[in-house]
Amino acid sequence: MIMTPKVTRRTFLALTGAACLLTVVAAPRAFAQTSPANAFVRQFADQLVAIINGPDAASVRKAALGPVIDHDVDVARIARFCLGRFWNSATPAQQAQYTTVFHQVLLNAISGHLGDYKGVSYAMTGDSPQGANTLVGTRITRPNAATVDVQWVVETTPAGPKVVDVIAEGTSMRLTSRSDYASFLTQHGDDVGALIGALQKQVGQGS
Amino acid sequence: MRQRFQPAWATLALAGLALNACATRPPASDPDAVAEYEQTNDPLEPTNRFFYGVNDKLQRYALNPVSQGYVHVVPPPVRGGVHNVLSNLTSPVTFADDVTQANPRRAGTTFMRFVINSTAGGLGIFDVATGWGYPMHDTDFNVTLALWGVPAGPYLYLPVLGPSSPRGVAGYGADIVLDPFTWVPRGYGLITFNWARYGLTLVDRYSRYAGDIKHVKEGALDPYATFRSLYRQNLAARVAAARQDDPGTPPAWSPPPPK
């Protein structure tokens, strides 16, 4: 970039003018954030952030996460989705066993990284419909790590709104887990028992 | 600059040679498994898994220690500045990609970002443009080709470069051609500059995503399949974002139309 000082100054002044205009214009264009799904995600995210950034020891914070997740996330539905076509080939006992261990996997996945996300903050970026569900957009800022755009898929159930998926930078958590499990099962002769065993082992190793 | 082509082409040649090391197609009597096989579209899986293993070792024994050293030695604000400078240097390529994607609005945003950050942002050290209403977006020629209707083709896992596809390789080559730094005359330390830039980009990017990569590897039963899924989903989302950024609507930074 070689520029004459004159152009630089002129550009700079023009840009400063534009920036002043911007702040005036941009303000009333903020997204309407009044939908029930949006309010639901905000209270959920506020609780998560408060726990993650809280002063307590990691074990205390992990214990605090459990009830929040259980209340606001439809873990059983996510578990079933992640098993995909293998759900029907599993025995009822395996289904129950798998759902139990999946719950632990999910909790560990979130709580195992509590320290890494310390200092996290988020901003709402707007909603969009996805079939009967609502995608609630957030932008998550972490110190010294890449900013992540996260969308929360909220479904309205008889028991109130529930999170049924989390989409980070366009990658759906449940789709990713489903292809992970499918690949594992393909390599283990479609044996759901082997998958449950591997997940139990993973949970045992996790923090 | 030319050296950068070689790993990709060497991989393609190797992949071609290794065609007989193909993933086995499930029998037609199991339609669910066949559908999954086709959706996965990874006929070179054994070869790809081999290179995934190579990259995993490269990450563990080379990139990870270097990145940890970088994070340990260099204070956060300086790392932020380095990231911004590197990001600013990719603006000309992003601009060319925006233009080939027929997206004048995004091209305008990229152009303004480059002008603002190169001047008011002190040669790109500070990202003032984002605060002024020109947020950064990330795209490449692979996305352009996708918008032009070129199919991605089967999954490829390249040494060093990671997840890709034949279209991804073509897009990568096109982005090198579109980068003005490729065409600046040799000498004046340009080769040193370019290599320093590649090295720093690698370390900067890895240091920013190292935590996420670690989490994926720890949480996955089959990290290879998980990264394959993540790569595909992320690419699809970036293509959708480029397509949905409707140039017919006014951007957030434009003044309201006169009444």
HADDOCK unambig.tbl for C-alpha pairs under 7 A between the chains (distance, minus, plus):
assign (segid A and resid 8 and name CA) (segid B and resid 119 and name CA) 6.89 0.50 0.50
assign (segid A and resid 12 and name CA) (segid B and resid 120 and name CA) 6.86 0.50 0.50
assign (segid A and resid 19 and name CA) (segid B and resid 132 and name CA) 5.55 0.50 0.50
assign (segid A and resid 22 and name CA) (segid B and resid 253 and name CA) 6.06 0.50 0.50
assign (segid A and resid 25 and name CA) (segid B and resid 255 and name CA) 6.41 0.50 0.50
assign (segid A and resid 26 and name CA) (segid B and resid 252 and name CA) 6.88 0.50 0.50
assign (segid A and resid 26 and name CA) (segid B and resid 253 and name CA) 6.79 0.50 0.50
assign (segid A and resid 109 and name CA) (segid B and resid 219 and name CA) 6.75 0.50 0.50
assign (segid A and resid 144 and name CA) (segid B and resid 76 and name CA) 6.66 0.50 0.50
assign (segid A and resid 144 and name CA) (segid B and resid 208 and name CA) 6.74 0.50 0.50
assign (segid A and resid 145 and name CA) (segid B and resid 208 and name CA) 4.56 0.50 0.50
assign (segid A and resid 145 and name CA) (segid B and resid 209 and name CA) 6.63 0.50 0.50
assign (segid A and resid 146 and name CA) (segid B and resid 208 and name CA) 5.46 0.50 0.50
assign (segid A and resid 146 and name CA) (segid B and resid 209 and name CA) 6.65 0.50 0.50
assign (segid A and resid 169 and name CA) (segid B and resid 234 and name CA) 6.28 0.50 0.50
assign (segid A and resid 170 and name CA) (segid B and resid 233 and name CA) 6.07 0.50 0.50
assign (segid A and resid 170 and name CA) (segid B and resid 234 and name CA) 4.99 0.50 0.50
assign (segid A and resid 170 and name CA) (segid B and resid 237 and name CA) 4.91 0.50 0.50
assign (segid A and resid 171 and name CA) (segid B and resid 230 and name CA) 5.82 0.50 0.50
assign (segid A and resid 171 and name CA) (segid B and resid 233 and name CA) 5.16 0.50 0.50
assign (segid A and resid 171 and name CA) (segid B and resid 234 and name CA) 5.52 0.50 0.50
assign (segid A and resid 176 and name CA) (segid B and resid 226 and name CA) 6.02 0.50 0.50
assign (segid A and resid 176 and name CA) (segid B and resid 229 and name CA) 5.78 0.50 0.50
assign (segid A and resid 176 and name CA) (segid B and resid 230 and name CA) 6.44 0.50 0.50
assign (segid A and resid 179 and name CA) (segid B and resid 225 and name CA) 6.71 0.50 0.50
assign (segid A and resid 179 and name CA) (segid B and resid 226 and name CA) 6.62 0.50 0.50
assign (segid A and resid 179 and name CA) (segid B and resid 229 and name CA) 6.67 0.50 0.50
assign (segid A and resid 180 and name CA) (segid B and resid 220 and name CA) 6.59 0.50 0.50
assign (segid A and resid 180 and name CA) (segid B and resid 221 and name CA) 6.42 0.50 0.50
assign (segid A and resid 180 and name CA) (segid B and resid 222 and name CA) 5.69 0.50 0.50
assign (segid A and resid 180 and name CA) (segid B and resid 225 and name CA) 5.61 0.50 0.50
assign (segid A and resid 180 and name CA) (segid B and resid 226 and name CA) 5.12 0.50 0.50
assign (segid A and resid 183 and name CA) (segid B and resid 222 and name CA) 6.84 0.50 0.50
assign (segid A and resid 183 and name CA) (segid B and resid 225 and name CA) 6.33 0.50 0.50
assign (segid A and resid 184 and name CA) (segid B and resid 221 and name CA) 6.59 0.50 0.50
assign (segid A and resid 184 and name CA) (segid B and resid 222 and name CA) 6.06 0.50 0.50
